[in-house]
């Protein structure tokens, strides 16, 4: 039996973005604010990130504590958080969703919907790694949930695929579970994390880093017995292990956005949004890592609060904005968010990612052959965000072609910069 009901604002996803949006909306008196979360507990990825790096410099927090504070803030403000409830698809009329939970199937109609469905790591099949299907294969999120939420036994010897911040977080989780780490394996020439962190893993814990190396095959029947790796020069070797953890390689969890017919940005693969995080579907906004895989939890929470501000304007009678002018990037840049310029909706900043290390790059903003802006953001690496100010927005011709952001005068392939600390940004590490 299907039930139908109505709320004022429906938030899909109880991670940092969704909870921050719900808290601001409820405090502002937006009416009935409801959050749908398919997991058993709210909080998103931080709830199983036992390491620190969340919160602020003055109030550092672990992931679970950060998740609890966000949840308590939303519920204290008056928002309803419903767990074990999954948004399945869109109803034909208006901002309305089919959902299923402990009470069965229902259709929930809302005046506004905020998509905060987050991102996920691509598992082994999506990375096209051949071999059998043995036990002992994880993504970082699966590993952290198994260890920190369910206390499961992992294995005795593990190989970690990747050398980013999230990869070293996986190393910490494995060590906490009593699992030895055979090696970290990355196709890149260097680790994509801070120099101190990489050296500590190698020198203090004796964990080698195999650069320029890919996993060519998983070995074993029933249980993983090893991984075959291929070095850049074509040589192969077998690393004996009973566990492998695939880390990084995040993609937005955009299935609901795609089913709703929202325009997806080709760079991020998440919903295309303007400065106030409106999507192409009237009444639907998006925030957090569904827009960009993957940025810190603090960034996602701030975007959730910004989306809530746009919802409040909508509920007060503000018109839905025009789609705006697309903003795209040129290689080696990979994506930019927000990726639409709409009149009267200037973002606090644009966030970009590069595919290769850039030493002192200059960001150039063009439209129809006109140089609108140039800015030097500082050295960048593939695993750290670049930022671009919005000082060029008023120069964009609303009737012109797409805006393109490129780099110049920067050298790529240089040494990777030592990243600053994550405190205050709360990097989510699934």
N, C-alpha and C positions, 0 to 999 in steps of 0.2 A: 504494500500500500504506500502511495506517495503522498506526502504532506507538503503543503505550500505555506510559506510565511514570508514576512517582510521585515527587513532591518533598514537602518539608515545608511550604515557603511559596513561593507563586508571586506575583511582583510584576509587574504589567502596566504598563509604561512606565518608561523609564530617564531621566526628567527629575529635577529636584532632589528631589521628593517620593519617587519610587520608589527612587532611589539612596540617599537618607538612610535610608529604611526598611530597605533591604537591608543597608546597613552595620551598623546597630544590631542587626538580627536575627542576622547572621552573627557579629558580635563576641560576642553573648550566647549563642552555641551553640544556635541554633534548629534545627540540622540542615542539610539541603540547602536553600539559598535560591537561587532562580533568578529572573532578571529578563528579561522579554521586551521587546524594542524593535524596532519595525518599521523604523526608520531605519537607515542604514548605520553610524552612530556613536552611542554613548550620550551623554548630557548634556542632552538636551532643547533647549528654545529657547535657553538661554544660549550654546550652542556656536557659534551664528552671530550673536551680539550682540557685535560688536567693541568697543563702547563700554564705559566703566567703569560704576560704580554697583553692583557686586556685592561680596560679601565684607563686611568690617567697616570702621569708621573707621580702625582701626590697621593693617589689612591689606586695602587696596582692591584689587579684582581686575577684570579684564575678563571678559566672559561666557565666552569660550573657556577661559580659565585656571580660572575657577570650575567649569565643567563637567568639566574634566580632574581637578581635585582631588576632586570628588564621585565620579567614576568610579574613580579610583585608590583612594579610601577603601573603596568597596564591594568592589572586587576584592581588595584587600589583606586585608580582613576575612574573605574566603573565599566571597563570593557569586559566582555564575556569571552573567555578563551576556551574553545571546544577542541579537545584532543581526540585522537583516533577517528578523525572526520576528514574525508578526502573530497576535494572538489573534482568532479568527474568531467564535466563539460558545461557548455553554455546553453541556457534556454534560448528559444528563438527570439523572444521579445525583451528588449531593454537590458540593463545590467542585471542579469540573473544567472544563477549557477545551479546545476544539478550537483548534489552532494550526497554522500552516504556515510553514515556513522553508526554508533551503537543502536540508535533508534530507527535505523532503516533509511530508505531513500527519501529525499526531500528536494524541493525547489526553493531556493532562497533568492528573493528579489531584493535589490538594494538601490538606493539613490546613487551610490558610488561604490566602486570596487577598487581595492588596492592589491595588485599582484606583488607578493613578496616571497616568491617560491624558491629563491636562492639558486645555488649552483651545485653541481656534482662533479666528482672525478670520473673520467672515462675509465671503465674497467678493462680488464685484459682483452675481451673479445673486440671491443671498439678500437683497440690499439693494434689489432691484427697480429698478435703474437701467436705463432703456431704451437702445436703440441697437443698432448692429451688434456683431460679435464681433471687433474688431481686435486685432492684437498690441500689446503695450505696456501691458497692464493687470495690475497686481500687487496682492497684499496685502503688508503689511510683512514677514511671514515669508518670502514668496516672493522679495521684493526682497533681503532680507539673505542668504538662501541663494544667490541668483544672484550677488551681489557677493562675499560673503566666503568662500563655500565653493567656487564654481565659476568665479569671475573672469569672468563674462559681461558683454558690453557691454549697457548698459541703454537709453540714448537721449540726446538732447541737451537736451530741455526737458520738465519734469515738473510736474504738479499733484498736490499731496498733499491728500487728503480727510481732514480731521480736524485738531484742534489740541490733542491730548493729549501726554503725555510720549512715547508711542509714535510720534506723528506727527513730533515733532521729532527723534526717533531716526532715522526714515525720511529726514528732511532730511539728517542727517549722513551716512547711507549713500549717498544720491544724490550729495552733494557729493564724497564719497570716490571715487565712480565717475566723476567728471567730468561729471555731469549738472547742468545748471542747474535751479533751482526757480522756476517761474513764480509760484506762490502757494500758500498753505495756505487751505483752504476749510472752514468749519465752520458748522453751523446754530446754534450757541450764540452768545450775545452777547459772550463773551470767550474767550480761550485757556484751556484746562484744564491749564496747566502753570505753573511758576514764572514770576514777572514778569521776572526777569533773563533766563531762557532765551528767553521770547517777545520781549523787547526786543532781545536779541542777534541773533536771526534777522532782525528787521525793520531794525535800525539798522546792524549790522555787515555783514550779508550781503545787505541790500536785498530781503528776501523779504516781500511784503505778506501780511497776514492778512485774508481776507474773511470777516467775521462775519455771522451771520444769512443765510447763503447755502448752498444745496444744489446738488448736481450733478443736473441734469435729464436729461442725455442724453450719451452718448458718440458722437463723430463719427469718420468715416473708414472706409475699406474696405481690408483688408489690414493697414494700420498705422494706429494712432490718429492723427488729425490735430487733434483739439481736444476740449474738453468744453464743453457748454452749461450755464451755471449760472443759477440763479434766486435773486434777492435777495428779502428778506422783503416788500418792497413790490410784488412781482410782476414787476419788470423782469428781463429776461434778457440775457445777454451770452455771447460765445464766447471761451474762453481757448485760443489755439493752443498745442498741445503734442503730443509723440509718446509720452508716458508718463503714466500716472495711477496713483497708489498709494492704495488704500483702507486706512485705518488704524483701529485700535480696533474697537469693536463685537464684543467677544469673547463666545463661548459655550462652555460646557463640552463637551468631546469625550465625550459620554455614550452613544454608540451601544451599547457593550458593556454598560453598566449597564442601559440600556433593554431590551436583548435578554435580560438576565438577570432581568427582572421586578422590579428594585429600585424601591422607591418613590422618585420624583424630587420634589424640592422645587419648588413652582410659582414661587418667586422666583428661585432660582439656576439652575433647570433642570438641576442636577446631583443626585447621590444625596443623599437626606435622611440625616443622620447625627446621632448624639448626641455627647456631650462626648468620648468616647473613640474616635470616628470609626467606630463600628459602623454598618453599613447595615441595611436591613430583611431582607437575605438572610443566614441563619446561615453563618458562616465567611468572610464577605466584608466587608472594610473598604475605606475610600476616603480618599484624602488628596491635597492639592495643588489645582491649578486645575480639576480635574474637579468640585470642590465649589463653586468660585466663580471666575467669569471677570471680571477676572483680578487676582491679587494678586502681590506680590513673590516672587522665587525663594526668599528667605530664609524667608518665611512658609510656602511649600510644603515646604521642607526640614524645618522644625520640625514641620509636620503629619505628614510622613512618619515622623519619629522617634517622634511620639506614637502613630501607628497601629501602629508596631512594638511599642511597649510593650503595647498591647492584644492584639496577636498573641501575645506572650510569655505573657501571662496566660491566653489561650485554650489555648495548647499545654500550659500547666501544669494545666489542668483547670477553669478558671473557666467558669461557665455563660454562655451567650449572653444578653445583656440583653433585657428587654422593649422593644418599640418606643418607649415613652416618650410624652411629651406634645409635640405639635407646637408650634413657635414660629414665628409669622408676623409680618409687619410691615405697617404702614399707610403709604400715600403721605404724603409724598414719598419715604419710605424704599423701597428696591427689594428688598433681600434681607438675610438674616442667616445666619451659619454659626458654630457648629453650629446646627441648626434642630430639634433634639429635646432634651428634658430627660429624662434617665434617671437613676434613683437610683444614687448611687455613681460617677457618671461626669461630674464637673465639669470643664469646659474651662478652660484658662488664661485665656481671654477669648472673647468673641463678636466677630466682625467683621461690620460692616454697610456698606452703600453707600446713598447718597442720590441721588435723581434730579435735585434742584435744589440750588443753594448754600444753606446754612443758617448763619446767624450766631448763635452762642451758643445752640444748641438745647438743650432738655432732653429726654432720653429717658425715656419712661414705660413701665413694664412692668405689664401687667394680666392677670388671669385671672378669668374669670367676674364681671367688674365690680369685682374687688378690685385696688387699687393695691398691687403688690408692691415696687416699687422706682422711684426716680427718680435720674437721674444727668446731669450736665452734662459732655459729652465735649470741648467746644471746637468752634470753627467748622469746618465741613465743606464740601467741594466734591464734585461728582459723580465726580471722578476720583481721589479719595483715600479711604482707608478710615476709618470710625468704629470705635471699640471700645467694648464694653460689658462691665463686670465680671460675675462670676458670683455676686455676693453675695445675689442673690434666689432662687437655686436651691432652698434649703431651705424656702422659703415656697410652692413650687408644690405643688398638690394632685395627686398622681399619678392620681387618679380623676376629675379635673375636666376642663374644656374646654381648648382651645388657649390658649397664652400669646400675647399680642399686644404688640408693641413699637411705640410711636408717638412723635411729637415734639410738643412744646408750647413756648410762650414763645420760640420761635426765629423769626427773620425770614428768609424765603427770598427769593431773587432779588437778594441783595446782592452786594457785590464778592467775588470769589473769593479765598480766603486764599492767601497765599504759602506753598507747601508746603515742608516741611523736606527735607533731603537724603535720598537713598535709601540711603546707605551703611549697611550693617548690615541692610538689608532686601532688597537684591539684586533690584530690580524686573526681572522677565523682560519683555523687549520683543521679541515675535516680529517 
